[in-house]
Amino acid sequence: MVTKEQFAEIINTVIAFNKELDRWDDFGIDLFNLPLGDITARMSELTYTNLFTDEGIDWINWWLYEKPALFKGEADNQAYDENNNVIPTDTIDDLWNIVEKYRK
């Protein structure tokens, strides 16, 4: 079972990789649409599916790719519980608090 520390390392590595993709994209080189993108997406999928249920994976993907604001200057997206209260999602620790119960 993945630990909080291992989870944080995985998420920080994905964030660093995504920033590197963005850096290359700034030079007009879209690495994600090359086979490299498919390979890394598959590695993430294999990692996540071995560690978390589908609901946990949905939370991780939302946090990485949907929570951040689409445009600079906009606020990040928020998650809400069934009572319309904001779920804390600002940090990796917050994300861990959500996905911990979905570990395999």
C-alpha positions in Angstrom: 0.0 0.0 0.0 1.4 3.4 -1.0 2.4 5.7 1.9 1.8 9.4 2.1 5.5 10.1 1.5 5.5 7.9 -1.6 2.3 9.5 -2.9 3.8 13.0 -2.5 6.9 11.9 -4.4 4.8 10.5 -7.3 2.6 13.7 -7.5 5.7 16.0 -7.3 7.3 14.0 -10.1 4.2 14.3 -12.3 4.1 18.0 -11.6 7.8 18.4 -12.5 7.3 16.4 -15.7 4.3 18.5 -16.7 6.3 21.7 -16.1 9.0 20.3 -18.3 6.4 19.6 -21.0 5.2 23.2 -20.7 8.7 24.5 -21.0 9.3 22.7 -24.2 5.9 23.8 -25.5 7.0 27.4 -24.9 9.6 26.7 -27.6 7.0 25.4 -30.0 7.8 21.7 -29.3 4.7 19.7 -28.3 6.2 16.6 -26.8 3.0 15.4 -25.4 1.6 14.7 -28.9 4.6 12.6 -29.7 4.8 8.9 -28.7 6.5 10.2 -25.5 3.1 11.5 -24.4 1.4 8.2 -24.8 4.2 6.3 -23.0 4.1 8.6 -20.0 0.3 8.6 -19.9 0.4 4.8 -19.8 3.1 4.8 -17.1 0.9 7.1 -15.0 -2.2 4.9 -15.6 -0.3 1.7 -14.6 1.0 3.4 -11.5 -2.4 4.8 -10.4 -4.4 1.7 -11.2 -2.1 -0.4 -9.1 -2.3 2.0 -6.1 -5.9 3.4 -6.1 -9.4 2.6 -7.0 -11.1 4.4 -9.9 -12.5 7.1 -7.6 -9.1 7.8 -6.2 -7.6 8.0 -9.7 -10.4 10.5 -10.7 -9.5 12.7 -7.8 -5.8 12.6 -8.7 -6.5 13.4 -12.3 -8.9 16.2 -11.3 -6.3 17.7 -9.0 -3.5 17.6 -11.5 -5.3 18.6 -14.7 -8.7 20.2 -13.9 -8.2 22.0 -10.6 -5.6 24.5 -11.9 -7.2 27.6 -13.6 -7.2 27.4 -17.3 -6.0 31.0 -17.7 -3.6 33.1 -15.7 -5.3 35.4 -13.2 -8.3 33.1 -12.8 -9.0 31.2 -9.6 -8.4 27.5 -9.4 -11.4 25.3 -9.6 -12.8 24.0 -6.3 -14.4 20.7 -5.2 -17.5 20.6 -3.2 -19.1 17.9 -0.9 -22.7 16.8 -1.0 -23.6 19.8 1.2 -22.0 22.3 -1.2 -19.1 22.9 1.2 -15.6 23.5 -0.3 -13.4 20.4 0.1 -9.8 21.5 0.9 -7.7 20.7 -2.2 -4.9 23.3 -2.2 -2.0 21.0 -1.3 -0.7 17.5 -1.9 -1.6 16.8 1.7 -5.2 17.9 1.0 -5.3 15.5 -2.0 -3.8 12.7 0.2 -6.5 13.2 2.8 -9.1 12.6 0.0 -7.4 9.7 -1.8 -6.0 7.8 1.2 -9.3 5.9 1.6 -9.2 4.8 -2.0 -5.9 3.0 -1.7 -5.7 -0.6 -2.8 
